[in-house]
Amino acid sequence: METADPDGIAAFYERVLGARIVKTEGHPVMAYLGNTAFAFHEAGGPGTHTAVRVSEAERTDIERRLEAEGIESETHDHEIAVGLFFRDPDGRQIEAITYESGDDPRRP
């Protein structure tokens, strides 16, 4: 999600939902709730989207199925992860993200 105040919005999720906040230089502010996370980017980031964590094999299968459906996709290397971006039939942007180590290295 893009926001003018990543730290402030992350603090809201921490106060209200009990999210665990993780900050790493050069990456969005993360608000973790169990196995789910919100990524708060500054304005000019990737835009509003929903990310789904998948394995490399799952991401490859998703890319193949998107191609079969005639849906365009684009891969982005985030250094710590690889994301496959596409839009669902209603136009929502989705990211199938795979962390290189199999787990988000910002998590304890």
Phi and psi restraints in degrees (range 20) as a CNS / XPLOR table:
assign (resid 1 and name C) (resid 2 and name N)
       (resid 2 and name CA) (resid 2 and name C) 1.0 -94.3 20.0 2
assign (resid 2 and name N) (resid 2 and name CA)
       (resid 2 and name C) (resid 3 and name N) 1.0 142.5 20.0 2
assign (resid 2 and name C) (resid 3 and name N)
       (resid 3 and name CA) (resid 3 and name C) 1.0 -154.4 20.0 2
assign (resid 3 and name N) (resid 3 and name CA)
       (resid 3 and name C) (resid 4 and name N) 1.0 150.9 20.0 2
assign (resid 3 and name C) (resid 4 and name N)
       (resid 4 and name CA) (resid 4 and name C) 1.0 -73.1 20.0 2
assign (resid 4 and name N) (resid 4 and name CA)
       (resid 4 and name C) (resid 5 and name N) 1.0 -18.5 20.0 2
assign (resid 4 and name C) (resid 5 and name N)
       (resid 5 and name CA) (resid 5 and name C) 1.0 -137.4 20.0 2
assign (resid 5 and name N) (resid 5 and name CA)
       (resid 5 and name C) (resid 6 and name N) 1.0 76.8 20.0 2
assign (resid 5 and name C) (resid 6 and name N)
       (resid 6 and name CA) (resid 6 and name C) 1.0 -55.1 20.0 2
assign (resid 6 and name N) (resid 6 and name CA)
       (resid 6 and name C) (resid 7 and name N) 1.0 -41.6 20.0 2
assign (resid 6 and name C) (resid 7 and name N)
       (resid 7 and name CA) (resid 7 and name C) 1.0 -66.1 20.0 2
assign (resid 7 and name N) (resid 7 and name CA)
       (resid 7 and name C) (resid 8 and name N) 1.0 -41.1 20.0 2
assign (resid 7 and name C) (resid 8 and name N)
       (resid 8 and name CA) (resid 8 and name C) 1.0 -66.2 20.0 2
assign (resid 8 and name N) (resid 8 and name CA)
       (resid 8 and name C) (resid 9 and name N) 1.0 -44.2 20.0 2
assign (resid 8 and name C) (resid 9 and name N)
       (resid 9 and name CA) (resid 9 and name C) 1.0 -69.8 20.0 2
assign (resid 9 and name N) (resid 9 and name CA)
       (resid 9 and name C) (resid 10 and name N) 1.0 -35.8 20.0 2
assign (resid 9 and name C) (resid 10 and name N)
       (resid 10 and name CA) (resid 10 and name C) 1.0 -63.1 20.0 2
assign (resid 10 and name N) (resid 10 and name CA)
       (resid 10 and name C) (resid 11 and name N) 1.0 -40.2 20.0 2
assign (resid 10 and name C) (resid 11 and name N)
       (resid 11 and name CA) (resid 11 and name C) 1.0 -62.0 20.0 2
assign (resid 11 and name N) (resid 11 and name CA)
       (resid 11 and name C) (resid 12 and name N) 1.0 -36.6 20.0 2
assign (resid 11 and name C) (resid 12 and name N)
       (resid 12 and name CA) (resid 12 and name C) 1.0 -59.5 20.0 2
assign (resid 12 and name N) (resid 12 and name CA)
       (resid 12 and name C) (resid 13 and name N) 1.0 -48.4 20.0 2
assign (resid 12 and name C) (resid 13 and name N)
       (resid 13 and name CA) (resid 13 and name C) 1.0 -64.2 20.0 2
assign (resid 13 and name N) (resid 13 and name CA)
       (resid 13 and name C) (resid 14 and name N) 1.0 -32.5 20.0 2
assign (resid 13 and name C) (resid 14 and name N)
       (resid 14 and name CA) (resid 14 and name C) 1.0 -67.1 20.0 2
assign (resid 14 and name N) (resid 14 and name CA)
       (resid 14 and name C) (resid 15 and name N) 1.0 -47.4 20.0 2
assign (resid 14 and name C) (resid 15 and name N)
       (resid 15 and name CA) (resid 15 and name C) 1.0 -67.0 20.0 2
assign (resid 15 and name N) (resid 15 and name CA)
       (resid 15 and name C) (resid 16 and name N) 1.0 -45.1 20.0 2
assign (resid 15 and name C) (resid 16 and name N)
       (resid 16 and name CA) (resid 16 and name C) 1.0 -86.2 20.0 2
assign (resid 16 and name N) (resid 16 and name CA)
       (resid 16 and name C) (resid 17 and name N) 1.0 -41.6 20.0 2
assign (resid 16 and name C) (resid 17 and name N)
       (resid 17 and name CA) (resid 17 and name C) 1.0 -107.2 20.0 2
assign (resid 17 and name N) (resid 17 and name CA)
       (resid 17 and name C) (resid 18 and name N) 1.0 -3.7 20.0 2
assign (resid 17 and name C) (resid 18 and name N)
       (resid 18 and name CA) (resid 18 and name C) 1.0 74.8 20.0 2
assign (resid 18 and name N) (resid 18 and name CA)
       (resid 18 and name C) (resid 19 and name N) 1.0 24.5 20.0 2
assign (resid 18 and name C) (resid 19 and name N)
       (resid 19 and name CA) (resid 19 and name C) 1.0 -65.2 20.0 2
assign (resid 19 and name N) (resid 19 and name CA)
       (resid 19 and name C) (resid 20 and name N) 1.0 148.2 20.0 2
assign (resid 19 and name C) (resid 20 and name N)
       (resid 20 and name CA) (resid 20 and name C) 1.0 -93.7 20.0 2
assign (resid 20 and name N) (resid 20 and name CA)
       (resid 20 and name C) (resid 21 and name N) 1.0 122.9 20.0 2
assign (resid 20 and name C) (resid 21 and name N)
       (resid 21 and name CA) (resid 21 and name C) 1.0 -95.2 20.0 2
assign (resid 21 and name N) (resid 21 and name CA)
       (resid 21 and name C) (resid 22 and name N) 1.0 134.1 20.0 2
assign (resid 21 and name C) (resid 22 and name N)
       (resid 22 and name CA) (resid 22 and name C) 1.0 -130.5 20.0 2
assign (resid 22 and name N) (resid 22 and name CA)
       (resid 22 and name C) (resid 23 and name N) 1.0 128.9 20.0 2
assign (resid 22 and name C) (resid 23 and name N)
       (resid 23 and name CA) (resid 23 and name C) 1.0 -121.2 20.0 2
assign (resid 23 and name N) (resid 23 and name CA)
       (resid 23 and name C) (resid 24 and name N) 1.0 132.7 20.0 2
assign (resid 23 and name C) (resid 24 and name N)
       (resid 24 and name CA) (resid 24 and name C) 1.0 -135.5 20.0 2
assign (resid 24 and name N) (resid 24 and name CA)
       (resid 24 and name C) (resid 25 and name N) 1.0 130.0 20.0 2
assign (resid 24 and name C) (resid 25 and name N)
       (resid 25 and name CA) (resid 25 and name C) 1.0 -51.8 20.0 2
assign (resid 25 and name N) (resid 25 and name CA)
       (resid 25 and name C) (resid 26 and name N) 1.0 131.1 20.0 2
assign (resid 25 and name C) (resid 26 and name N)
       (resid 26 and name CA) (resid 26 and name C) 1.0 84.4 20.0 2
assign (resid 26 and name N) (resid 26 and name CA)
       (resid 26 and name C) (resid 27 and name N) 1.0 3.4 20.0 2
assign (resid 26 and name C) (resid 27 and name N)
       (resid 27 and name CA) (resid 27 and name C) 1.0 -130.0 20.0 2
assign (resid 27 and name N) (resid 27 and name CA)
       (resid 27 and name C) (resid 28 and name N) 1.0 161.4 20.0 2
assign (resid 27 and name C) (resid 28 and name N)
       (resid 28 and name CA) (resid 28 and name C) 1.0 -66.6 20.0 2
assign (resid 28 and name N) (resid 28 and name CA)
       (resid 28 and name C) (resid 29 and name N) 1.0 159.6 20.0 2
assign (resid 28 and name C) (resid 29 and name N)
       (resid 29 and name CA) (resid 29 and name C) 1.0 -73.2 20.0 2
assign (resid 29 and name N) (resid 29 and name CA)
       (resid 29 and name C) (resid 30 and name N) 1.0 128.8 20.0 2
assign (resid 29 and name C) (resid 30 and name N)
       (resid 30 and name CA) (resid 30 and name C) 1.0 -106.2 20.0 2
assign (resid 30 and name N) (resid 30 and name CA)
       (resid 30 and name C) (resid 31 and name N) 1.0 140.3 20.0 2
assign (resid 30 and name C) (resid 31 and name N)
       (resid 31 and name CA) (resid 31 and name C) 1.0 -121.8 20.0 2
assign (resid 31 and name N) (resid 31 and name CA)
       (resid 31 and name C) (resid 32 and name N) 1.0 105.3 20.0 2
assign (resid 31 and name C) (resid 32 and name N)
       (resid 32 and name CA) (resid 32 and name C) 1.0 -92.4 20.0 2
assign (resid 32 and name N) (resid 32 and name CA)
       (resid 32 and name C) (resid 33 and name N) 1.0 133.3 20.0 2
assign (resid 32 and name C) (resid 33 and name N)
       (resid 33 and name CA) (resid 33 and name C) 1.0 -128.9 20.0 2
assign (resid 33 and name N) (resid 33 and name CA)
       (resid 33 and name C) (resid 34 and name N) 1.0 94.4 20.0 2
assign (resid 33 and name C) (resid 34 and name N)
       (resid 34 and name CA) (resid 34 and name C) 1.0 63.7 20.0 2
assign (resid 34 and name N) (resid 34 and name CA)
       (resid 34 and name C) (resid 35 and name N) 1.0 -128.0 20.0 2
assign (resid 34 and name C) (resid 35 and name N)
       (resid 35 and name CA) (resid 35 and name C) 1.0 -88.6 20.0 2
assign (resid 35 and name N) (resid 35 and name CA)
       (resid 35 and name C) (resid 36 and name N) 1.0 5.2 20.0 2
assign (resid 35 and name C) (resid 36 and name N)
       (resid 36 and name CA) (resid 36 and name C) 1.0 -107.5 20.0 2
assign (resid 36 and name N) (resid 36 and name CA)
       (resid 36 and name C) (resid 37 and name N) 1.0 149.2 20.0 2
assign (resid 36 and name C) (resid 37 and name N)
       (resid 37 and name CA) (resid 37 and name C) 1.0 -144.9 20.0 2
assign (resid 37 and name N) (resid 37 and name CA)
       (resid 37 and name C) (resid 38 and name N) 1.0 148.0 20.0 2
assign (resid 37 and name C) (resid 38 and name N)
       (resid 38 and name CA) (resid 38 and name C) 1.0 -103.4 20.0 2
assign (resid 38 and name N) (resid 38 and name CA)
       (resid 38 and name C) (resid 39 and name N) 1.0 135.2 20.0 2
assign (resid 38 and name C) (resid 39 and name N)
       (resid 39 and name CA) (resid 39 and name C) 1.0 -108.4 20.0 2
assign (resid 39 and name N) (resid 39 and name CA)
       (resid 39 and name C) (resid 40 and name N) 1.0 119.6 20.0 2
assign (resid 39 and name C) (resid 40 and name N)
       (resid 40 and name CA) (resid 40 and name C) 1.0 -103.8 20.0 2
assign (resid 40 and name N) (resid 40 and name CA)
       (resid 40 and name C) (resid 41 and name N) 1.0 107.5 20.0 2
assign (resid 40 and name C) (resid 41 and name N)
       (resid 41 and name CA) (resid 41 and name C) 1.0 -96.3 20.0 2
assign (resid 41 and name N) (resid 41 and name CA)
       (resid 41 and name C) (resid 42 and name N) 1.0 151.0 20.0 2
assign (resid 41 and name C) (resid 42 and name N)
       (resid 42 and name CA) (resid 42 and name C) 1.0 -69.7 20.0 2
assign (resid 42 and name N) (resid 42 and name CA)
       (resid 42 and name C) (resid 43 and name N) 1.0 161.8 20.0 2
assign (resid 42 and name C) (resid 43 and name N)
       (resid 43 and name CA) (resid 43 and name C) 1.0 -53.6 20.0 2
assign (resid 43 and name N) (resid 43 and name CA)
       (resid 43 and name C) (resid 44 and name N) 1.0 141.6 20.0 2
assign (resid 43 and name C) (resid 44 and name N)
       (resid 44 and name CA) (resid 44 and name C) 1.0 93.9 20.0 2
assign (resid 44 and name N) (resid 44 and name CA)
       (resid 44 and name C) (resid 45 and name N) 1.0 4.5 20.0 2
assign (resid 44 and name C) (resid 45 and name N)
       (resid 45 and name CA) (resid 45 and name C) 1.0 -78.3 20.0 2
assign (resid 45 and name N) (resid 45 and name CA)
       (resid 45 and name C) (resid 46 and name N) 1.0 -153.3 20.0 2
assign (resid 45 and name C) (resid 46 and name N)
       (resid 46 and name CA) (resid 46 and name C) 1.0 -75.8 20.0 2
assign (resid 46 and name N) (resid 46 and name CA)
       (resid 46 and name C) (resid 47 and name N) 1.0 -1.1 20.0 2
assign (resid 46 and name C) (resid 47 and name N)
       (resid 47 and name CA) (resid 47 and name C) 1.0 87.1 20.0 2
assign (resid 47 and name N) (resid 47 and name CA)
       (resid 47 and name C) (resid 48 and name N) 1.0 173.9 20.0 2
assign (resid 47 and name C) (resid 48 and name N)
       (resid 48 and name CA) (resid 48 and name C) 1.0 -70.8 20.0 2
assign (resid 48 and name N) (resid 48 and name CA)
       (resid 48 and name C) (resid 49 and name N) 1.0 125.4 20.0 2
assign (resid 48 and name C) (resid 49 and name N)
       (resid 49 and name CA) (resid 49 and name C) 1.0 -157.3 20.0 2
assign (resid 49 and name N) (resid 49 and name CA)
       (resid 49 and name C) (resid 50 and name N) 1.0 164.0 20.0 2
assign (resid 49 and name C) (resid 50 and name N)
       (resid 50 and name CA) (resid 50 and name C) 1.0 -110.5 20.0 2
assign (resid 50 and name N) (resid 50 and name CA)
       (resid 50 and name C) (resid 51 and name N) 1.0 130.0 20.0 2
assign (resid 50 and name C) (resid 51 and name N)
       (resid 51 and name CA) (resid 51 and name C) 1.0 -106.1 20.0 2
assign (resid 51 and name N) (resid 51 and name CA)
       (resid 51 and name C) (resid 52 and name N) 1.0 138.3 20.0 2
assign (resid 51 and name C) (resid 52 and name N)
       (resid 52 and name CA) (resid 52 and name C) 1.0 -121.3 20.0 2
assign (resid 52 and name N) (resid 52 and name CA)
       (resid 52 and name C) (resid 53 and name N) 1.0 125.1 20.0 2
assign (resid 52 and name C) (resid 53 and name N)
       (resid 53 and name CA) (resid 53 and name C) 1.0 -80.2 20.0 2
assign (resid 53 and name N) (resid 53 and name CA)
       (resid 53 and name C) (resid 54 and name N) 1.0 127.0 20.0 2
assign (resid 53 and name C) (resid 54 and name N)
       (resid 54 and name CA) (resid 54 and name C) 1.0 -137.9 20.0 2
assign (resid 54 and name N) (resid 54 and name CA)
       (resid 54 and name C) (resid 55 and name N) 1.0 162.9 20.0 2
assign (resid 54 and name C) (resid 55 and name N)
       (resid 55 and name CA) (resid 55 and name C) 1.0 -78.1 20.0 2
assign (resid 55 and name N) (resid 55 and name CA)
       (resid 55 and name C) (resid 56 and name N) 1.0 168.9 20.0 2
assign (resid 55 and name C) (resid 56 and name N)
       (resid 56 and name CA) (resid 56 and name C) 1.0 -61.5 20.0 2
assign (resid 56 and name N) (resid 56 and name CA)
       (resid 56 and name C) (resid 57 and name N) 1.0 -42.2 20.0 2
assign (resid 56 and name C) (resid 57 and name N)
       (resid 57 and name CA) (resid 57 and name C) 1.0 -63.3 20.0 2
assign (resid 57 and name N) (resid 57 and name CA)
       (resid 57 and name C) (resid 58 and name N) 1.0 -41.5 20.0 2
assign (resid 57 and name C) (resid 58 and name N)
       (resid 58 and name CA) (resid 58 and name C) 1.0 -64.2 20.0 2
assign (resid 58 and name N) (resid 58 and name CA)
       (resid 58 and name C) (resid 59 and name N) 1.0 -41.0 20.0 2
assign (resid 58 and name C) (resid 59 and name N)
       (resid 59 and name CA) (resid 59 and name C) 1.0 -63.3 20.0 2
assign (resid 59 and name N) (resid 59 and name CA)
       (resid 59 and name C) (resid 60 and name N) 1.0 -39.9 20.0 2
assign (resid 59 and name C) (resid 60 and name N)
       (resid 60 and name CA) (resid 60 and name C) 1.0 -62.6 20.0 2
assign (resid 60 and name N) (resid 60 and name CA)
       (resid 60 and name C) (resid 61 and name N) 1.0 -43.4 20.0 2
assign (resid 60 and name C) (resid 61 and name N)
       (resid 61 and name CA) (resid 61 and name C) 1.0 -64.6 20.0 2
assign (resid 61 and name N) (resid 61 and name CA)
       (resid 61 and name C) (resid 62 and name N) 1.0 -40.6 20.0 2
assign (resid 61 and name C) (resid 62 and name N)
       (resid 62 and name CA) (resid 62 and name C) 1.0 -62.5 20.0 2
assign (resid 62 and name N) (resid 62 and name CA)
       (resid 62 and name C) (resid 63 and name N) 1.0 -44.4 20.0 2
assign (resid 62 and name C) (resid 63 and name N)
       (resid 63 and name CA) (resid 63 and name C) 1.0 -60.5 20.0 2
assign (resid 63 and name N) (resid 63 and name CA)
       (resid 63 and name C) (resid 64 and name N) 1.0 -41.3 20.0 2
assign (resid 63 and name C) (resid 64 and name N)
       (resid 64 and name CA) (resid 64 and name C) 1.0 -64.0 20.0 2
assign (resid 64 and name N) (resid 64 and name CA)
       (resid 64 and name C) (resid 65 and name N) 1.0 -43.9 20.0 2
assign (resid 64 and name C) (resid 65 and name N)
       (resid 65 and name CA) (resid 65 and name C) 1.0 -67.0 20.0 2
assign (resid 65 and name N) (resid 65 and name CA)
       (resid 65 and name C) (resid 66 and name N) 1.0 -37.7 20.0 2
assign (resid 65 and name C) (resid 66 and name N)
       (resid 66 and name CA) (resid 66 and name C) 1.0 -61.6 20.0 2
assign (resid 66 and name N) (resid 66 and name CA)
       (resid 66 and name C) (resid 67 and name N) 1.0 -43.9 20.0 2
assign (resid 66 and name C) (resid 67 and name N)
       (resid 67 and name CA) (resid 67 and name C) 1.0 -60.8 20.0 2
assign (resid 67 and name N) (resid 67 and name CA)
       (resid 67 and name C) (resid 68 and name N) 1.0 -42.6 20.0 2
assign (resid 67 and name C) (resid 68 and name N)
       (resid 68 and name CA) (resid 68 and name C) 1.0 -63.6 20.0 2
assign (resid 68 and name N) (resid 68 and name CA)
       (resid 68 and name C) (resid 69 and name N) 1.0 -31.1 20.0 2
assign (resid 68 and name C) (resid 69 and name N)
       (resid 69 and name CA) (resid 69 and name C) 1.0 -83.1 20.0 2
assign (resid 69 and name N) (resid 69 and name CA)
       (resid 69 and name C) (resid 70 and name N) 1.0 -7.3 20.0 2
assign (resid 69 and name C) (resid 70 and name N)
       (resid 70 and name CA) (resid 70 and name C) 1.0 76.4 20.0 2
assign (resid 70 and name N) (resid 70 and name CA)
       (resid 70 and name C) (resid 71 and name N) 1.0 24.5 20.0 2
assign (resid 70 and name C) (resid 71 and name N)
       (resid 71 and name CA) (resid 71 and name C) 1.0 -100.0 20.0 2
assign (resid 71 and name N) (resid 71 and name CA)
       (resid 71 and name C) (resid 72 and name N) 1.0 126.2 20.0 2
assign (resid 71 and name C) (resid 72 and name N)
       (resid 72 and name CA) (resid 72 and name C) 1.0 -70.7 20.0 2
assign (resid 72 and name N) (resid 72 and name CA)
       (resid 72 and name C) (resid 73 and name N) 1.0 146.1 20.0 2
assign (resid 72 and name C) (resid 73 and name N)
       (resid 73 and name CA) (resid 73 and name C) 1.0 -142.0 20.0 2
assign (resid 73 and name N) (resid 73 and name CA)
       (resid 73 and name C) (resid 74 and name N) 1.0 162.7 20.0 2
assign (resid 73 and name C) (resid 74 and name N)
       (resid 74 and name CA) (resid 74 and name C) 1.0 -142.7 20.0 2
assign (resid 74 and name N) (resid 74 and name CA)
       (resid 74 and name C) (resid 75 and name N) 1.0 134.7 20.0 2
assign (resid 74 and name C) (resid 75 and name N)
       (resid 75 and name CA) (resid 75 and name C) 1.0 -97.8 20.0 2
assign (resid 75 and name N) (resid 75 and name CA)
       (resid 75 and name C) (resid 76 and name N) 1.0 136.1 20.0 2
assign (resid 75 and name C) (resid 76 and name N)
       (resid 76 and name CA) (resid 76 and name C) 1.0 -124.4 20.0 2
assign (resid 76 and name N) (resid 76 and name CA)
       (resid 76 and name C) (resid 77 and name N) 1.0 130.0 20.0 2
assign (resid 76 and name C) (resid 77 and name N)
       (resid 77 and name CA) (resid 77 and name C) 1.0 -90.8 20.0 2
assign (resid 77 and name N) (resid 77 and name CA)
       (resid 77 and name C) (resid 78 and name N) 1.0 115.5 20.0 2
assign (resid 77 and name C) (resid 78 and name N)
       (resid 78 and name CA) (resid 78 and name C) 1.0 -95.3 20.0 2
assign (resid 78 and name N) (resid 78 and name CA)
       (resid 78 and name C) (resid 79 and name N) 1.0 12.0 20.0 2
assign (resid 78 and name C) (resid 79 and name N)
       (resid 79 and name CA) (resid 79 and name C) 1.0 75.2 20.0 2
assign (resid 79 and name N) (resid 79 and name CA)
       (resid 79 and name C) (resid 80 and name N) 1.0 -50.9 20.0 2
assign (resid 79 and name C) (resid 80 and name N)
       (resid 80 and name CA) (resid 80 and name C) 1.0 -94.5 20.0 2
assign (resid 80 and name N) (resid 80 and name CA)
       (resid 80 and name C) (resid 81 and name N) 1.0 -9.3 20.0 2
assign (resid 80 and name C) (resid 81 and name N)
       (resid 81 and name CA) (resid 81 and name C) 1.0 -158.9 20.0 2
assign (resid 81 and name N) (resid 81 and name CA)
       (resid 81 and name C) (resid 82 and name N) 1.0 162.8 20.0 2
assign (resid 81 and name C) (resid 82 and name N)
       (resid 82 and name CA) (resid 82 and name C) 1.0 -119.9 20.0 2
assign (resid 82 and name N) (resid 82 and name CA)
       (resid 82 and name C) (resid 83 and name N) 1.0 128.4 20.0 2
assign (resid 82 and name C) (resid 83 and name N)
       (resid 83 and name CA) (resid 83 and name C) 1.0 -114.3 20.0 2
assign (resid 83 and name N) (resid 83 and name CA)
       (resid 83 and name C) (resid 84 and name N) 1.0 137.8 20.0 2
assign (resid 83 and name C) (resid 84 and name N)
       (resid 84 and name CA) (resid 84 and name C) 1.0 -107.4 20.0 2
assign (resid 84 and name N) (resid 84 and name CA)
       (resid 84 and name C) (resid 85 and name N) 1.0 112.0 20.0 2
assign (resid 84 and name C) (resid 85 and name N)
       (resid 85 and name CA) (resid 85 and name C) 1.0 -99.1 20.0 2
assign (resid 85 and name N) (resid 85 and name CA)
       (resid 85 and name C) (resid 86 and name N) 1.0 138.5 20.0 2
assign (resid 85 and name C) (resid 86 and name N)
       (resid 86 and name CA) (resid 86 and name C) 1.0 -157.6 20.0 2
assign (resid 86 and name N) (resid 86 and name CA)
       (resid 86 and name C) (resid 87 and name N) 1.0 171.1 20.0 2
assign (resid 86 and name C) (resid 87 and name N)
       (resid 87 and name CA) (resid 87 and name C) 1.0 -115.5 20.0 2
assign (resid 87 and name N) (resid 87 and name CA)
       (resid 87 and name C) (resid 88 and name N) 1.0 138.9 20.0 2
assign (resid 87 and name C) (resid 88 and name N)
       (resid 88 and name CA) (resid 88 and name C) 1.0 -76.7 20.0 2
assign (resid 88 and name N) (resid 88 and name CA)
       (resid 88 and name C) (resid 89 and name N) 1.0 173.1 20.0 2
assign (resid 88 and name C) (resid 89 and name N)
       (resid 89 and name CA) (resid 89 and name C) 1.0 -58.2 20.0 2
assign (resid 89 and name N) (resid 89 and name CA)
       (resid 89 and name C) (resid 90 and name N) 1.0 -22.2 20.0 2
assign (resid 89 and name C) (resid 90 and name N)
       (resid 90 and name CA) (resid 90 and name C) 1.0 -91.8 20.0 2
assign (resid 90 and name N) (resid 90 and name CA)
       (resid 90 and name C) (resid 91 and name N) 1.0 1.7 20.0 2
assign (resid 90 and name C) (resid 91 and name N)
       (resid 91 and name CA) (resid 91 and name C) 1.0 93.7 20.0 2
assign (resid 91 and name N) (resid 91 and name CA)
       (resid 91 and name C) (resid 92 and name N) 1.0 2.8 20.0 2
assign (resid 91 and name C) (resid 92 and name N)
       (resid 92 and name CA) (resid 92 and name C) 1.0 -72.5 20.0 2
assign (resid 92 and name N) (resid 92 and name CA)
       (resid 92 and name C) (resid 93 and name N) 1.0 136.5 20.0 2
assign (resid 92 and name C) (resid 93 and name N)
       (resid 93 and name CA) (resid 93 and name C) 1.0 -83.7 20.0 2
assign (resid 93 and name N) (resid 93 and name CA)
       (resid 93 and name C) (resid 94 and name N) 1.0 129.9 20.0 2
assign (resid 93 and name C) (resid 94 and name N)
       (resid 94 and name CA) (resid 94 and name C) 1.0 -121.4 20.0 2
assign (resid 94 and name N) (resid 94 and name CA)
       (resid 94 and name C) (resid 95 and name N) 1.0 144.6 20.0 2
assign (resid 94 and name C) (resid 95 and name N)
       (resid 95 and name CA) (resid 95 and name C) 1.0 -125.2 20.0 2
assign (resid 95 and name N) (resid 95 and name CA)
       (resid 95 and name C) (resid 96 and name N) 1.0 122.7 20.0 2
assign (resid 95 and name C) (resid 96 and name N)
       (resid 96 and name CA) (resid 96 and name C) 1.0 -94.0 20.0 2
assign (resid 96 and name N) (resid 96 and name CA)
       (resid 96 and name C) (resid 97 and name N) 1.0 110.2 20.0 2
assign (resid 96 and name C) (resid 97 and name N)
       (resid 97 and name CA) (resid 97 and name C) 1.0 -112.5 20.0 2
assign (resid 97 and name N) (resid 97 and name CA)
       (resid 97 and name C) (resid 98 and name N) 1.0 135.9 20.0 2
assign (resid 97 and name C) (resid 98 and name N)
       (resid 98 and name CA) (resid 98 and name C) 1.0 -122.2 20.0 2
assign (resid 98 and name N) (resid 98 and name CA)
       (resid 98 and name C) (resid 99 and name N) 1.0 120.5 20.0 2
assign (resid 98 and name C) (resid 99 and name N)
       (resid 99 and name CA) (resid 99 and name C) 1.0 -80.4 20.0 2
assign (resid 99 and name N) (resid 99 and name CA)
       (resid 99 and name C) (resid 100 and name N) 1.0 134.9 20.0 2
assign (resid 99 and name C) (resid 100 and name N)
       (resid 100 and name CA) (resid 100 and name C) 1.0 -55.4 20.0 2
assign (resid 100 and name N) (resid 100 and name CA)
       (resid 100 and name C) (resid 101 and name N) 1.0 -39.6 20.0 2
assign (resid 100 and name C) (resid 101 and name N)
       (resid 101 and name CA) (resid 101 and name C) 1.0 -84.8 20.0 2
assign (resid 101 and name N) (resid 101 and name CA)
       (resid 101 and name C) (resid 102 and name N) 1.0 -1.5 20.0 2
assign (resid 101 and name C) (resid 102 and name N)
       (resid 102 and name CA) (resid 102 and name C) 1.0 90.7 20.0 2
assign (resid 102 and name N) (resid 102 and name CA)
       (resid 102 and name C) (resid 103 and name N) 1.0 -13.5 20.0 2
assign (resid 102 and name C) (resid 103 and name N)
       (resid 103 and name CA) (resid 103 and name C) 1.0 -143.8 20.0 2
assign (resid 103 and name N) (resid 103 and name CA)
       (resid 103 and name C) (resid 104 and name N) 1.0 149.7 20.0 2
assign (resid 103 and name C) (resid 104 and name N)
       (resid 104 and name CA) (resid 104 and name C) 1.0 -65.0 20.0 2
assign (resid 104 and name N) (resid 104 and name CA)
       (resid 104 and name C) (resid 105 and name N) 1.0 117.6 20.0 2
assign (resid 104 and name C) (resid 105 and name N)
       (resid 105 and name CA) (resid 105 and name C) 1.0 -67.3 20.0 2
assign (resid 105 and name N) (resid 105 and name CA)
       (resid 105 and name C) (resid 106 and name N) 1.0 -10.7 20.0 2
assign (resid 105 and name C) (resid 106 and name N)
       (resid 106 and name CA) (resid 106 and name C) 1.0 -82.0 20.0 2
assign (resid 106 and name N) (resid 106 and name CA)
       (resid 106 and name C) (resid 107 and name N) 1.0 -10.2 20.0 2
assign (resid 106 and name C) (resid 107 and name N)
       (resid 107 and name CA) (resid 107 and name C) 1.0 -86.2 20.0 2
assign (resid 107 and name N) (resid 107 and name CA)
       (resid 107 and name C) (resid 108 and name N) 1.0 147.3 20.0 2
